[in-house]
Amino acid sequence: MRLKCGFTALLTQKNKQLALAAYVAVAVILWVLRVPLFGLGADQPFGEMKRIGFENLFCVGFIAGIAGLILLFGMPYGGKCIHDNLQRIGFINSAGETPLLTARYMDNTNPHIEVLEFEANGIPLTEWENKREKIEAALNIHAVKIREGESKRRILLHCVPAGNGLPKVLHWEERFLSKDSFVLVLGESLTGRVTVNLAQIPHILLGGSTGSGKSVLLKLLLMQCIQKGAVVFIADFKGGVDFPDVWHSQCEIITGEKELLNLLASLEDELEHRKHRLKDAGCPNLDTYNSRTGAALRRMVFACDEVAEVLDKTGLDKQGKELVAQIESKLSVIARQGRAFGIHLILATQRPDANILAGQIRNNLDCRVCGRADNVLSQIILDSTDAAERIPKDAQGRFLLHDGTVFQGYLFDEYTALDKGGWAYEYTANHEH
């Protein structure tokens, strides 16, 4: 295995190739100068015999040296220490064997991440995930990602040193705003900035327990939507207290069920209107339509700070349930069809279960973000309990993305970010400028 790893390193790493080339160059020089250097001339006593013996030993030593170098290349530094540390935490198979480090190298996609490649020795990926925290503590690292290599026998541990962990607070700066069309910045992970492109992943579901920071993250996303010129609508059924006056000058705040139904009906009408316009123009999506026709149809974003307050039918009379059912139906249409036509949903909730958020809506919210949560909430949001296990119980603003990325959301001053002028837009009948 070490020989195989050494050959792989030799074929893929330039420094290993240079080391082998230097070894061969030194060997060639010694061979060319063997007679004067080692006194192997014919005029020397036993010169011929010494020459033959030297040449035979030299050939054997040369081959042995190459084999030794390849073995050395296949033995990554720190392997013994890592082996011992994994053994100390009992990370072993049924035969008492620990995983064996076969290679370590920097990730090609991110120079800050180191990849530790292991021969798993029969320990499956699920067990690596289950013991992630113990492995991190034993190796003094933060595990960014754990995945299988070319076969199930190889495990790749993507990591950064423990000292490079996420800060508890990250403050937003205007320079963080993405210049790419409708790419929204969520926060910072161990590997860099975390973003979501609404043109590709049109709807977002935010979950987390009280105090987890999901409302701050929701406002961060909406602030960026406003700065990028979107028409933003916010349903806040806590009387609008979470959105002070500065938000009212930039977007429309809805606080009643009937008002919300009227808004969603108008968004559904707009969706149908755009559908016909794009069909007539032969365009598959909003960006293509605007580019080809010179139009300026703006993206529209509907957000709800606590969607359970809107969709919970518990204790409602027949008329109330019918109203909620109509709201749910409108949201479902937008969730299914909004992507191509630039109409997006960003929903935040503590309780997105089947009784609150219908499957047709939840299944179309492809970008899912979960903050501090228990097992049940994490399972509902992410279809796993990872948020409960990987986010500290006292963490604020720490989130887990649907792809397994842990990140720290930005903290921002909504008055400073929004009250600058130049970003408020008139909402005209045809939503076009």
N, C-alpha and C positions, 0 to 999 in steps of 0.2 A: 504494500500500500504506500509506504514511504517513497519507494522508487517511482511508482505511478504518479504520486503527487509531485515529486521532484521533476519528472519529465513535463508534467502539465505546467509547473511554474517556469521551467526553462523555455517552454514554447510561448508563454504569455507575458512574461515579465522581462523587460529590457535589462534591468540591473543584473538579473541572473545570467542572461546571455553575455553581458559584458564581463562578468566574473569568469565564466567558462572560457571566453575568448582570451582573457588575460592569462589564465592558467595554461592554455594551449600555446600562447606566444612565448611564455617563459620556458615551457618544455622544449619548444623548437630551438630557442636560443641555446639552451643547455645541450641539446643534441648536436647542433652545428659546432659548438665550441668544446665538445666533450674531450677531444684529444689534448689540447693545451691546458684546459682547466683541471683535468684529472690525471694528467700524466700517463696517457694511454698510448704514447708513441711506440713504434716498433723498436726504437733504440733503447727503450727502458727495460729493466729486468722484468721478465714475465709480462711484458707489455701486451703481446697478442692475447695472452690468456686473460689478462685484466680487461682488455677491450671487449672480448666476447662476453665475459661475465657481466661487465657493466651494461652492455647493450641489452642483454637478456633481462637483467634486473630493472633497467630503465623502462623497457616495454611493459613489464608487469606492473611497475610502480605507476606508470602513466595511466594505464587502464584502471588500476585500483583508485588512483586519484580522481579520475572522472566519475567513477561509481560513488566515491565518497562525497564528491561535490553534489551529485544528484541526490544522494541521501540527505545531505545537509539542506539542500533546497526544499526537500519534502518534509523538513522538521521546522515548523514555524516557531519563532521565539515565544517564550512564555507558555509553551504547551504543557510542560510538567507542572507549572504553578496552577494553570487552569484545571488540569486533570485533578490535582490534589484538592482544590477548592470545591469542585463539583462532588468529589467523593465525600468531603466533609459534611455536605448538606444531604447526603444520601441519595444523590441523583444517579442511580445505578439501575441496571437491568436485573433480571432474575438470577443471573450468574454472578452478580456482584461487580460487573464491569461498568465503568463510566464512559460517556462519549469521549472520543479521541479527537483532539484538534488536528486537522489536516492542513489547514491553510488560513492565513489572515491577510487581508488586503483592503484597500480603500475602495469604496463603492464608486463605480464609473459615473453614476448619475448625480452623486453628491459627495464632494471631497471631504465633508465633515463627518461622514459615516464610515465606520470600519465594519467589514464583514468577517465574522468568525465562522469558518466552515468546519463542521464536525462530521466524523463517522459516527452515526447515531447508536450503533451497537444494539439495534432492536428497540430503542426507546422511541415511540411514535410522536408525531408532531403535537397531538393533543396533550400529551404529558408535558412537553416543553411549555405549552401555553399555560397549563394549569399551575406549573411551578415557576412561572415567569418572575414573580417577585423574589423568590429564593435565589434564582439564577442571577438576577440583577444584584442582589446583596452579596452573593458569593464572589462575583467577578468585578464588583464595584463599577457597574455600568448602568446605563439606561437602555433597555431593549426597544429599539424603534420598531422592528418588525422581525418576526420569526417565520420562516417558510421552508418548504422542502426544496432540495437542490434538483439535480438532473434525475435523481432517483429517490425513493423513499428512504434509502440508507444514508442519504446526506441531508443535513440540516444546516441552513444558513441563518446565522444570528446577526442581524443588522443592529449596530449599537453605537452609542457615543459615550465618552467618559462620564462618570457620575457627576463630576464638577460642572458639566455643561447642561445641567437640568433646566427646566422651565422656571422663570421667575414667578412669584406669586401675583405680581401686578405688572401689567404692560399698558403704557399710556399711548393713546392714538396720536399720530401726527399726520398732518395733511399730505405729506410726501408718500404715505403708505397707500393712498388711493390709487388703484390700478388704472393705467392708461388704456388697457384693453377694453373693448366694448362689453359692457355688462359682466365683467369679472368682479365679483364682490370679495373683499378680504374678510376672513373670519378671525384670524389670529395667527399666533406663531407656534409652530411645533418644534420638535428637536431637530428636524431636517430643514426648517425654513418656514416661509410664509404659507399659510393655508388659505386657499381660495375656492370659490365655486363660480362657475360660468352659467348664468341663467339662460343663455342661448342654448346650452347643451343639457343642463339639468334644471328644468324650469321651476320646480316647486321645492320648498324647504319645510321640514318639520323639526321644530325645536322642542325638546323635552328636558325636564329637570325638576327637582324638588324645590320648594320655597327657599330662596336665598342662594340658589345655585348660580345665578347670573344670567338666566336665559332672557329676561326682559332687557338687560343691557345689551346683550348680543343682538336681539331683535332690533333695537334702536340703532345699533351700529350698522346693520345691514340696510335698514330703511334710510338712514342718513346718506349712505353711499348711493342708493337708488335715486334719491332726490338730487344729489350732486351730479349724477349722470343723466338727469333730465327726464326721469320716469314720472308718470302720474301715480301718486301714492294715495291709497285709501287705508285707513286704520279703523278697525272695529275694537272699541275698548268699552266693555260693559261694566267697568268699575267707575263709571261716571266721567271718564276722560282724565282722571287725576294723575295717571301715570304719564300723560303726555301734556306738558305745560303749553302755554300760549305760543311759544316759538314754533311748535309743531303745527299749530292751527294755521299759521301763515304760509306753510309750505305744503300741506296736504289736507285732505278732508278726514275729519274724525267722526265716526258714527257711534252713537251710544244707545240706539234703540233697535228692536227687532224689525219693526216695519220699515224703518229707514234703511236697515241693512238689506232687507229683501228687495227693496226698490233699487238699491245700488247694484246688487248682484244681478238683478234682471237687466239693468242697463249694461253691465259688463257682458252678460250673455248675448245681448243684442249686438254689442260692439264686436264680439267674437264672430257672430254670424256675418256681420257686415264686412269684417276683414277677410273672412273665409271666401266670400264672393269676389272681393277685390283681388286677392292673391290668386284665386283660380282663374279669373279673367286675364290676369297678367302672366299666368304660367309660372308663378314663383312659388317655391316650396316653403319659404319662411319669411319672416318680417325683414330681416337684414337684407336678403336678396331683393325683396320688393322695393325697399327704400333705395337701394343702390341702383337698380335698373330704371326705376321710374322717376327718381329725384324727389319722391315724396318724403315726408318726415313724420310718419306714424310713430308715435312714442310708445315705449313699453309701459304697461300698466301693472301695478303691483297692489294686490289686496293682502293686508296683514291683519292678524287677529292675535292679541296678546294672550288671551286665555280662551281658546276655542271651546272648552268645556262649558263655559258660561253661556255660550250661544247654542250649542247643540244638545245639551243635556235635557231630556224630556221628563225627567223625574219630577213628579208632583204637578205636572201641567194638565190643564183641562183639554178637552178635545180640540178646541180652537187653537190653543197654544201649541199642541202637538202637530197640528196641520201646518202652522206657520213655520215651526222648526223643520218639518219635513220638506217644505218648499225651499227653505234656505239650504238645507243639505243637498237637495237636488241640483240647485244652481252651482254650489261648490263642486259637486261631482262632475258637472259638465266642464267647468273651467279646468279642473284637475286633469281630465282626460284629453281635452283638446287645446288647452291654452298655449302649449309650447310653441307651435309654429307661428302663432299669431301674436306673440309678445304679451300675453296676459298671464301673470304669475301669482302664486299663492305662497305666503310665508306664515305658517301657523305655529303658534307656541301654546303648549299646554302641559299640565302636570298629569293629566289622566287621559291619554289618547287610546283608551280601550275600545273594543268593538261596540260597546253601548254608547260611546260618545262620538267616536270618529269612525264612520262607516268604512268598510273594506275598500270600496271603490275609490274613496278619497285617499285613504292612507296608503294604498298600494301604488298610487301615482305620485306620492311625495318621495322622490328618489333620493334626495339629499336629506339625510337624517342626522341630527346632532343631539347628543344627550349629555347633560351636565350631571352633577351629583344626583344619584338615584339609588333606589333599592333594586333588588333583583327583578321584581315584577315590572316596575317602570322601565328598567333597562331592557327587559325582554320585549316589552311592547314597542319601544322606540326602535331598537336596533336588532330585534330578533335574537338577542343574546344577553347574557348577564355581564358583559365586559365592563359596562360603565360602573356597575356596583363594585367590581373588583379592581378596576384600574384608576379610578378617580378617588382621591382621599376624601374622607367624610367631612372634613372641615374646609375643603377647597371651594373657592369662589372664582367664577370665571374660567374654570377648567372644564373642558369638554372632550367628548370622544366622537369622532366622525364615523359614518357608516363603514368606511374602509379600514377602520382600526387605528386611525391617526389621533393621537392625543394632542390637544393644543390649548394654549392659554388665550382667551379672548381679550380684545383690547378694551380698556376703560377710557371713555371719552366724555368731554364736557359738551352736552347737547346744545347749550346756549352759544358757546364759542363756535361749534361746528356748523350750526345752522343759521345763526343770526348774523349773516354777512352780506345778505342781499345778492341778487343776481341769479339765484337758483329757484326762485318762485316763478311758476308758470300759470298763465291763464288757462283755464280748462274750457275749451270751446266745444261747440256742439259736435264737431266731427273729430275732436281730439287731435287736430293736425295743425302744424305751423309751417 
